[in-house]
Amino acid sequence: MSASVASSEILQLVTFRLGSEEYAIDILKVQEINRMVDITSVPNSPSDVEGVINLRGKVIPVINLRKKFGLGTKDADAQSRIMVVDVGITVGLIVDSVSEVLRLASDTVEPPPPMTGGIGSEFIRGVGKLQDRLLILLDIDKLLGHDEMHAVAQLT
């Protein structure tokens, strides 16, 4: 076995879709995945924050990733999900659909390409190659900036 294969770390990821693109985040950041529920809007919240939900007695702010990434809006459908993640605080992320949980060798991940528009490269950890698919690996901890983290934390 070559040294590169032996030292390759295996990433465990949850994959999801926003529009035609497939994204992935570290499975350890995901607490649970829920069907869409009623979201209570909160006045004066950041534009990508849909509002809050009651998750077993705990108030959780919900962020629409389509809005966060400037992808336009889409009405929720039967495939839409709220992924509850830990980014220092617990937040829900609205995604178009959750695809699967998979394992990916870290040596198949390339650094993010230079970006012009769309989602900021600061959110992207890399691009994973998986047979005929490309996965955009998100750095979920960098998803909320300091000011936005403070604003979202105020909602709970």
Secondary structure, DSSP 8 states (H G I E B T S, - for coil): --HHHHT--EEEEEEEEETTEEEEEEGGGEEEEEE----B--TT--TTEEEEEEETTEEEEEEEHHHHTT-------TT-EEEEEESSSEEEEEESEEEEEEEEEGGGEE------SSS-GGGEEEEEEETTEEEEEE-GGGSS-HHHHHHHHTT-
